[in-house]
Amino acid sequence: MKSLGVKLGILYIFLSIINVSFFTILIHENQIDLITKVKKYETIELATDITSEINLTIQEINLNSQESKNKAVIEYKIIDKCNSILTKSNYILFTIEGEVIYEFAHDAFPFNKSYLWEAQNAITRKEFSNKPYTASFFSDKEIHFYVPLAIENMSTIILLFQLDISDIHDKLETVYRMIFIFILFIILFHILFGIILHRIVVFPINILAKKSGEISKGLYQTRVDLNRVDEFGTLTDAFNQMAQSIQDKIEYLDTMNERMKLELQMAGEVQKSIYPQLRKTKYFDIAIYHKPLREVSGDYHDIFTLGNDKFGCFIADVSGHGVSAALITMLIKEKCEEIADIHMDTKDFFQHLNTFFGNLIQKYDKFFTSFYTIIDGKNQTLTFTNAGQSFAFLLRGTEIVNLNTNGTMIGVSQQLNHLFESGNLPLNRDDKIIIFSDGINEMFNANRKQYGIKRLKEVILSNALLSCNELIDSILADLSTFKGDAEQKDDETLIIIEMKNPDMSDSP
């Protein structure tokens, strides 16, 4: 996009061209028209005077009966009169039959038979319109005047004389020089005016625009230095005050941001303390991977010891990220620890949990998905309920069983408790229970392609014989290869539990 200075410059040049053209045409037309009219009037006046005096002589000849009969005397008087009047003009006297009576300057102005047609035209105009003469432009430097002289008892004599108008070209050249000088003056005036206009208007606007750009790039110490006492001076003061205010607020926000980062780091450390410490039991081994998107996480997981050789494994994924989601995980932990020993059926556990968080989405626009399983180590059974969470898997040899039940997200409505169901499965030695949040299977790479459940299952099956920790390492390696340089978009949690033969294991 062109700058304001360029746009104003183009507009100013356009208006200047129109202005110069208008005044040039106006002066040219007026001066040329004036010169032409003046010359025309001068020529007509001269021709009229000449014609009037010649005609007076003809009238005198016609009144004198003796002279009117003497052709030689008549011609002599006419020639003598023409010589006395036409001192600065060449002329010819000839009859309508083409007989040349007299040539004032034969070499400069010889007779031409083409003059006869113009002479006949002059006679006709005189007879019908009583016009004493006819004028004809012979060239752009002279005019020919045809004056019919009617003498009694003689053939009509034509007086042809020429008037020089070459001086009109000199005057026109003077006009052209004047126009050229005027154009130069107007151009210089417009250039000077444009420079002044640029200095007064465009320059301060460019300075303000440049400084505004620096502010937008984060150079908040930028200030404008324009010593003006007009509106631009007021605008400069307002800009500098605004810049100072922005700088003060940014510095304050930077300070608060640093403080918030420290507080979030502390919150992250506190949140880490709520996660279970990994431990082995005589019934299973466990490996856990957890990576928050930011300092605090919206994913929560926990392991509960329920007594009678039963253990609960819980995972929750709160909608959204950041502090609000992390605070809800703290509330979830508190509630889960309160009810875990009460409900030995995962369905009842979620019904109680949903009753407590039933209006969460209405109060805070939040909800969470969850998966909860109870492992009975003594009886080698698994009870589980999926509350809107991604599938959990049971890896048995080279087969993967989806651990899925009816259920709904927690926090949507207390009226949805009847949707929760529980599932039961027997457990064998070396069975692996794989639980994960959607930050694992819904990971995207730089091409916006999703990792997906299918690929996750393929990695698990191809590494089925590995231990818990080794299997997690294999999954994470494949995730890293898939993601490439793409950024993490969600909290990531992965839990793998591997069943053991309690008869062959040491007591905890």
C-alpha positions as CSV (number, residue, x, y, z in Angstrom):
1,M,0.0,0.0,0.0
2,K,1.4,3.4,-1.0
3,S,2.2,5.9,1.8
4,L,0.2,9.0,2.4
5,G,3.1,11.1,1.1
6,V,3.1,9.3,-2.2
7,K,-0.7,9.6,-2.5
8,L,-0.6,13.3,-1.7
9,G,2.3,13.8,-4.1
10,I,0.4,12.1,-7.0
11,L,-2.7,14.1,-6.2
12,Y,-0.7,17.4,-6.0
13,I,1.2,16.7,-9.3
14,F,-2.2,15.9,-11.0
15,L,-3.7,19.2,-9.7
16,S,-0.6,21.1,-10.6
17,I,-0.7,19.8,-14.2
18,I,-4.4,20.8,-14.5
19,N,-3.6,24.2,-13.0
20,V,-0.7,24.9,-15.3
21,S,-2.6,23.6,-18.3
22,F,-5.6,25.7,-17.6
23,F,-3.8,28.9,-17.2
24,T,-1.5,28.2,-20.2
25,I,-4.5,27.5,-22.4
26,L,-6.3,30.5,-21.1
27,I,-3.4,32.9,-21.7
28,H,-2.7,31.4,-25.1
29,E,-6.2,31.6,-26.3
30,N,-6.8,35.1,-25.0
31,Q,-3.5,36.5,-26.3
32,I,-3.7,34.8,-29.7
33,D,-7.3,35.9,-30.1
34,L,-6.4,39.5,-29.0
35,I,-3.5,39.7,-31.4
36,T,-5.5,38.3,-34.3
37,K,-8.5,40.6,-33.7
38,V,-6.2,43.7,-33.4
39,K,-4.4,42.8,-36.7
40,K,-7.7,42.1,-38.3
41,Y,-9.2,45.4,-37.3
42,E,-6.0,47.3,-38.4
43,T,-6.0,45.6,-41.8
44,I,-9.8,46.1,-42.4
45,E,-9.4,49.8,-41.3
46,L,-6.5,50.3,-43.7
47,A,-8.2,48.5,-46.6
48,T,-11.4,50.6,-46.0
49,D,-9.4,53.8,-46.0
50,I,-7.6,52.9,-49.2
51,T,-10.8,51.8,-50.9
52,S,-12.6,55.0,-49.8
53,E,-9.9,57.3,-51.3
54,I,-9.7,55.3,-54.5
55,N,-13.5,55.4,-54.9
56,L,-13.5,59.2,-54.4
57,T,-11.0,59.5,-57.2
58,I,-13.3,57.4,-59.4
59,Q,-16.3,59.5,-58.5
60,E,-14.4,62.6,-59.5
61,I,-13.4,61.0,-62.8
62,N,-17.0,60.0,-63.5
63,L,-18.3,63.5,-62.8
64,N,-15.8,65.1,-65.2
65,S,-17.3,64.3,-68.6
66,Q,-14.1,65.2,-70.5
67,E,-11.8,63.0,-68.4
68,S,-14.2,60.1,-68.4
69,K,-13.8,59.8,-72.1
70,N,-10.0,59.7,-72.0
71,K,-8.8,56.3,-71.0
72,A,-5.2,57.3,-70.7
73,V,-6.0,60.2,-68.4
74,I,-8.2,58.0,-66.3
75,E,-5.6,55.3,-65.9
76,Y,-2.9,57.9,-65.1
77,K,-5.0,59.5,-62.3
78,I,-5.8,56.1,-60.8
79,I,-2.2,55.1,-60.9
80,D,-1.1,58.4,-59.4
81,K,-3.7,58.1,-56.6
82,C,-2.6,54.5,-55.8
83,N,1.0,55.5,-55.7
84,S,0.2,58.2,-53.2
85,I,-1.9,56.0,-51.0
86,L,-0.2,52.6,-51.3
87,T,3.3,53.6,-50.3
88,K,3.9,50.5,-48.3
89,S,2.1,48.0,-50.4
90,N,2.6,46.3,-53.7
91,Y,-0.4,46.5,-56.1
92,I,-1.6,45.6,-59.5
93,L,-4.2,47.2,-61.8
94,F,-5.9,45.0,-64.3
95,T,-9.1,44.6,-66.2
96,I,-11.6,41.8,-65.7
97,E,-10.5,40.6,-69.2
98,G,-7.0,40.0,-67.8
99,E,-5.3,43.1,-69.2
100,V,-2.6,44.4,-66.9
101,I,-2.8,48.2,-66.6
102,Y,0.0,48.7,-64.1
103,E,2.3,46.7,-61.8
104,F,3.8,48.6,-58.9
105,A,6.5,45.9,-58.2
106,H,6.6,43.4,-61.0
107,D,9.4,41.3,-59.5
108,A,7.9,41.2,-56.0
109,F,4.2,41.0,-57.0
110,P,3.7,39.8,-60.6
111,F,0.3,39.3,-62.2
112,N,-1.2,35.8,-62.0
113,K,-4.2,34.7,-64.0
114,S,-5.6,33.0,-60.9
115,Y,-6.4,36.5,-59.7
116,L,-9.2,36.8,-62.3
117,W,-11.5,34.4,-60.4
118,E,-11.1,36.4,-57.1
119,A,-11.6,39.6,-59.1
120,Q,-14.9,38.3,-60.5
121,N,-15.9,37.2,-57.0
122,A,-15.2,40.8,-55.8
123,I,-17.4,42.3,-58.6
124,T,-20.3,39.9,-57.8
125,R,-20.2,40.7,-54.1
126,K,-20.1,44.4,-54.8
127,E,-23.1,44.2,-57.1
128,F,-25.2,42.1,-54.7
129,S,-24.1,43.2,-51.2
130,N,-22.4,46.5,-52.0
131,K,-19.2,45.3,-50.4
132,P,-16.4,47.6,-51.6
133,Y,-13.7,45.0,-51.6
134,T,-12.9,41.3,-51.0
135,A,-10.0,40.1,-48.9
136,S,-8.2,36.8,-49.3
137,F,-5.3,35.3,-47.3
138,F,-2.6,34.6,-49.9
139,S,-0.3,33.1,-47.2
140,D,0.1,33.3,-43.4
141,K,2.1,36.4,-44.0
142,E,0.0,38.6,-46.4
143,I,-3.6,39.4,-47.4
144,H,-4.8,40.3,-50.9
145,F,-7.5,42.9,-51.3
146,Y,-9.5,43.0,-54.5
147,V,-11.2,46.4,-55.1
148,P,-13.5,46.7,-58.2
149,L,-13.3,50.2,-59.8
150,A,-16.4,51.0,-61.9
151,I,-15.7,53.7,-64.4
152,E,-18.2,55.0,-67.0
153,N,-17.6,53.9,-70.5
154,M,-14.8,51.6,-69.5
155,S,-14.4,48.0,-68.5
156,T,-14.2,47.4,-64.8
157,I,-10.7,47.8,-63.4
158,I,-9.6,45.7,-60.5
159,L,-7.2,47.1,-57.9
160,L,-5.3,44.2,-56.2
161,F,-3.0,45.3,-53.4
162,Q,-1.3,43.2,-50.7
163,L,-0.9,44.0,-46.9
164,D,2.0,42.4,-44.9
165,I,0.9,40.7,-41.7
166,S,4.2,39.0,-40.9
167,D,4.6,41.1,-37.8
168,I,1.8,39.0,-36.2
169,H,4.3,36.1,-36.0
170,D,6.7,38.2,-34.1
171,K,4.0,39.1,-31.6
172,L,3.0,35.4,-31.4
173,E,6.6,34.4,-30.6
174,T,6.6,37.0,-27.9
175,V,3.4,35.5,-26.5
176,Y,4.9,32.0,-26.6
177,R,8.0,33.2,-24.7
178,M,5.7,34.8,-22.2
179,I,3.7,31.6,-21.8
180,F,6.9,29.6,-21.4
181,I,8.2,31.9,-18.7
182,F,4.8,31.8,-17.0
183,I,4.8,28.0,-17.1
184,L,8.3,27.9,-15.5
185,F,7.2,30.3,-12.8
186,I,4.1,28.3,-12.0
187,I,6.1,25.0,-11.9
188,L,8.6,26.5,-9.6
189,F,5.8,27.9,-7.4
190,H,4.1,24.5,-7.2
191,I,7.4,22.8,-6.4
192,L,8.1,25.3,-3.6
193,F,4.5,25.0,-2.4
194,G,4.7,21.2,-2.4
195,I,7.9,21.3,-0.4
196,I,6.3,23.6,2.2
197,L,3.2,21.4,2.3
198,H,5.3,18.3,2.7
199,R,7.2,19.9,5.5
200,I,4.1,21.2,7.3
201,V,1.8,18.2,6.9
202,V,3.3,15.0,5.4
203,F,6.6,15.1,7.3
204,P,5.1,15.1,10.8
205,I,2.6,12.5,9.8
206,N,5.4,10.2,8.5
207,I,7.3,10.8,11.8
208,L,4.2,9.8,13.8
209,A,3.6,6.8,11.6
210,K,7.2,5.6,12.0
211,K,7.2,6.0,15.7
212,S,3.8,4.2,16.0
213,G,5.4,1.3,14.1
214,E,8.3,1.2,16.5
215,I,5.8,1.1,19.4
216,S,4.0,-1.8,17.7
217,K,7.3,-3.7,17.5
218,G,7.8,-3.4,21.2
219,L,10.1,-0.4,21.3
220,Y,8.1,1.3,24.1
221,Q,10.8,3.9,24.9
222,T,10.1,5.5,21.5
223,R,9.2,9.2,21.7
224,V,8.4,11.9,19.0
225,D,10.4,15.1,19.0
226,L,8.5,17.7,16.9
227,N,8.8,21.3,18.0
228,R,5.4,22.4,16.8
229,V,2.8,24.7,18.3
230,D,-0.1,23.7,16.1
231,E,-2.3,20.6,16.1
232,F,0.7,18.4,15.3
233,G,2.3,19.7,18.5
234,T,-0.8,18.7,20.5
235,L,-0.8,15.3,18.7
236,T,2.9,14.9,19.5
237,D,2.3,15.5,23.2
238,A,-0.6,13.1,23.2
239,F,1.5,10.4,21.5
240,N,4.4,10.8,23.9
241,Q,2.0,10.6,26.9
242,M,0.4,7.5,25.4
243,A,3.8,5.9,24.8
244,Q,4.9,6.6,28.3
245,S,1.6,5.2,29.6
246,I,2.1,2.1,27.5
247,Q,5.7,1.7,28.7
248,D,4.7,2.0,32.3
249,K,1.9,-0.6,31.9
250,I,4.1,-3.0,30.0
251,E,6.8,-2.7,32.7
252,Y,4.1,-3.3,35.3
253,L,2.8,-6.3,33.3
254,D,6.3,-7.7,32.8
255,T,6.8,-7.5,36.6
256,M,3.4,-9.1,37.2
257,N,4.2,-11.7,34.5
258,E,7.4,-12.7,36.1
259,R,5.7,-12.9,39.5
260,M,2.9,-15.0,38.0
261,K,5.5,-17.3,36.3
262,L,7.1,-17.8,39.7
263,E,3.7,-18.5,41.3
264,L,2.8,-20.9,38.5
265,Q,6.1,-22.7,38.9
266,M,5.3,-23.0,42.6
267,A,1.8,-24.2,41.7
268,G,3.3,-26.7,39.3
269,E,5.6,-28.0,42.1
270,V,2.6,-28.2,44.5
271,Q,0.5,-30.0,41.9
272,K,3.3,-32.6,41.3
273,S,3.1,-33.4,44.9
274,I,-0.4,-34.7,44.6
275,Y,0.5,-37.3,42.0
276,P,1.2,-40.8,43.4
277,Q,4.7,-42.0,44.1
278,L,5.5,-45.0,41.9
279,R,5.7,-48.2,43.9
280,K,5.7,-51.9,43.3
281,T,3.2,-54.3,44.8
282,K,3.2,-58.1,44.8
283,Y,0.3,-57.9,42.3
284,F,1.5,-55.5,39.7
285,D,4.2,-53.1,38.4
286,I,3.3,-49.6,37.3
287,A,4.9,-47.0,35.1
288,I,3.5,-43.4,34.6
289,Y,4.3,-40.7,32.1
290,H,2.9,-37.2,32.6
291,K,3.8,-34.0,30.8
292,P,1.8,-30.8,31.4
293,L,1.2,-28.4,28.5
294,R,2.2,-25.5,30.8
295,E,3.4,-25.0,34.3
296,V,0.3,-26.6,35.7
297,S,-1.8,-29.4,34.3
298,G,-5.5,-30.1,33.6
299,D,-4.7,-33.9,33.7
300,Y,-4.9,-35.6,37.1
301,H,-4.1,-39.2,38.0
302,D,-3.9,-41.2,41.2
303,I,-3.5,-44.6,42.7
304,F,-5.6,-45.5,45.7
305,T,-5.0,-48.3,48.2
306,L,-8.5,-49.6,49.0
307,G,-7.7,-52.5,51.4
308,N,-8.3,-56.2,51.0
309,D,-5.6,-56.2,48.3
310,K,-7.6,-53.8,46.1
311,F,-6.2,-50.8,44.3
312,G,-7.9,-48.0,42.4
313,C,-6.3,-46.3,39.4
314,F,-7.9,-43.0,38.4
315,I,-7.3,-40.6,35.6
316,A,-9.2,-37.3,34.7
317,D,-8.8,-34.8,32.0
318,V,-10.3,-31.4,32.8
319,S,-11.5,-29.3,29.8
320,G,-9.2,-26.4,29.0
321,H,-5.8,-25.7,30.3
322,G,-4.0,-23.5,32.8
323,V,-4.7,-22.4,36.4
324,S,-8.5,-22.9,36.4
325,A,-8.2,-26.5,35.1
326,A,-5.4,-27.2,37.6
327,L,-7.5,-25.9,40.5
328,I,-10.3,-28.3,39.6
329,T,-7.8,-31.2,39.6
330,M,-7.0,-30.3,43.2
331,L,-10.7,-30.4,44.0
332,I,-11.1,-33.8,42.1
333,K,-8.2,-35.2,44.1
334,E,-9.8,-34.2,47.4
335,K,-13.2,-35.7,46.5
336,C,-11.7,-38.9,45.1
337,E,-9.7,-39.5,48.3
338,E,-12.9,-38.9,50.2
339,I,-15.0,-41.5,48.4
340,A,-12.5,-44.0,47.1
341,D,-12.8,-46.3,50.2
342,I,-16.6,-46.0,50.1
343,H,-17.4,-47.3,46.6
344,M,-16.0,-50.6,45.5
345,D,-18.1,-50.4,42.3
346,T,-16.7,-47.9,39.8
347,K,-20.2,-47.1,38.6
348,D,-21.2,-46.0,42.1
349,F,-17.9,-44.1,42.4
350,F,-18.8,-42.0,39.3
351,Q,-22.4,-41.5,40.3
352,H,-21.2,-40.0,43.5
353,L,-18.5,-37.9,41.7
354,N,-21.0,-36.6,39.2
355,T,-23.5,-35.7,41.9
356,F,-20.8,-33.5,43.5
357,F,-19.6,-31.9,40.2
358,G,-23.0,-32.0,38.5
359,N,-23.3,-28.2,38.0
360,L,-19.6,-27.6,37.2
361,I,-20.2,-26.7,33.5
362,Q,-22.9,-24.2,34.6
363,K,-20.8,-22.5,37.2
364,Y,-17.3,-22.5,35.6
365,D,-17.9,-23.7,32.0
366,K,-15.8,-26.7,32.8
367,F,-16.2,-30.5,32.8
368,F,-13.9,-33.4,32.8
369,T,-13.6,-36.9,31.4
370,S,-12.3,-39.8,33.5
371,F,-11.5,-43.4,33.6
372,Y,-11.5,-45.4,36.9
373,T,-10.5,-49.0,37.5
374,I,-10.3,-51.1,40.6
375,I,-7.8,-54.0,40.5
376,D,-8.5,-56.8,42.9
377,G,-5.1,-58.3,43.3
378,K,-6.2,-61.2,45.4
379,N,-9.0,-62.4,43.1
380,Q,-7.2,-61.2,40.0
381,T,-10.2,-59.2,38.6
382,L,-10.7,-55.8,37.1
383,T,-13.7,-53.5,37.5
384,F,-13.8,-50.3,35.4
385,T,-16.0,-47.5,34.2
386,N,-15.2,-45.0,31.4
387,A,-16.7,-41.6,31.9
388,G,-16.2,-40.1,28.4
389,Q,-12.5,-40.7,28.4
390,S,-10.5,-42.1,25.5
391,F,-10.4,-45.9,25.4
392,A,-8.3,-47.7,27.9
393,F,-6.7,-51.0,26.8
394,L,-6.1,-54.4,28.3
395,L,-3.1,-56.0,26.5
396,R,-3.2,-59.8,26.8
397,G,-0.5,-61.5,24.7
398,T,-0.9,-60.3,21.2
399,E,-4.5,-59.1,21.7
400,I,-5.8,-55.7,22.8
401,V,-9.2,-55.5,24.6
402,N,-10.9,-52.1,24.7
403,L,-11.9,-51.2,28.3
404,N,-15.1,-49.2,27.5
405,T,-18.5,-48.8,29.1
406,N,-21.4,-46.5,29.0
407,G,-20.8,-43.2,30.8
408,T,-20.8,-39.5,30.4
409,M,-18.5,-36.6,31.1
410,I,-18.5,-35.4,34.7
411,G,-19.9,-32.0,35.5
412,V,-22.5,-31.7,32.7
413,S,-25.6,-32.6,34.7
414,Q,-26.6,-34.4,37.9
415,Q,-29.5,-35.9,36.1
416,L,-27.2,-38.2,34.0
417,N,-26.1,-40.6,36.8
418,H,-28.1,-43.4,35.4
419,L,-25.8,-43.5,32.3
420,F,-22.8,-44.9,34.2
421,E,-22.1,-48.6,34.0
422,S,-19.3,-50.8,35.2
423,G,-17.4,-53.6,33.4
424,N,-15.6,-56.6,34.9
425,L,-12.8,-58.8,33.5
426,P,-10.5,-61.5,34.9
427,L,-6.8,-60.7,35.0
428,N,-3.9,-63.0,34.1
429,R,-0.2,-62.7,34.7
430,D,1.6,-60.4,32.3
431,D,-1.7,-58.6,31.4
432,K,-1.0,-54.9,30.9
433,I,-3.6,-52.2,31.6
434,I,-3.0,-49.1,29.5
435,I,-4.7,-45.9,30.4
436,F,-4.1,-42.5,28.7
437,S,-5.5,-39.0,28.3
438,D,-6.5,-37.7,24.8
439,G,-3.2,-35.7,24.7
440,I,-1.7,-39.0,23.6
441,N,-4.0,-40.3,20.8
442,E,-5.1,-36.8,19.6
443,M,-1.6,-35.4,19.1
444,F,-1.1,-33.6,15.8
445,N,2.0,-33.3,13.7
446,A,3.1,-30.3,11.5
447,N,0.8,-31.6,8.7
448,R,-2.2,-31.5,11.0
449,K,-2.5,-35.3,10.9
450,Q,-3.6,-37.0,14.1
451,Y,-1.7,-39.7,15.8
452,G,-4.8,-41.8,16.5
453,I,-5.9,-45.0,18.3
454,K,-4.9,-47.2,15.4
455,R,-1.2,-46.2,15.4
456,L,-1.1,-46.4,19.3
457,K,-2.4,-50.0,19.2
458,E,0.2,-50.9,16.5
459,V,3.1,-49.6,18.7
460,I,1.7,-51.4,21.7
461,L,1.4,-54.7,19.9
462,S,4.8,-54.5,18.3
463,N,6.3,-54.0,21.8
464,A,3.9,-56.2,23.8
465,L,6.7,-58.2,25.5
466,L,8.5,-55.2,27.0
467,S,8.2,-54.2,30.6
468,C,6.0,-51.3,31.7
469,N,8.8,-48.7,31.6
470,E,10.2,-50.0,28.3
471,L,6.7,-50.0,26.7
472,I,6.2,-46.4,27.8
473,D,9.6,-45.5,26.3
474,S,8.7,-47.1,23.0
475,I,5.3,-45.3,22.8
476,L,7.0,-42.0,23.6
477,A,9.7,-42.5,21.0
478,D,7.0,-43.2,18.4
479,L,5.1,-40.1,19.5
480,S,8.2,-38.0,19.2
481,T,8.9,-39.3,15.7
482,F,5.3,-38.6,14.6
483,K,5.1,-35.1,16.1
484,G,8.4,-33.9,14.7
485,D,8.7,-30.1,15.2
486,A,5.1,-29.6,16.0
487,E,4.2,-27.9,19.3
488,Q,2.5,-29.7,22.2
489,K,-1.2,-28.9,22.2
490,D,-2.5,-30.7,25.3
491,D,-1.5,-32.2,28.6
492,E,-0.2,-35.8,28.2
493,T,-0.7,-38.7,30.6
494,L,0.0,-42.4,30.1
495,I,-0.2,-45.1,32.7
496,I,0.7,-48.8,32.2
497,I,0.1,-51.4,34.9
498,E,1.5,-55.0,34.4
499,M,0.0,-57.8,36.4
500,K,2.3,-60.3,38.2
501,N,1.9,-63.7,39.8
502,P,1.5,-62.9,43.5
503,D,2.7,-66.4,44.4
504,M,6.1,-65.7,42.8
505,S,6.5,-62.1,44.1
506,D,7.8,-60.8,47.3
507,S,5.4,-59.1,49.7
508,P,5.3,-55.3,49.4
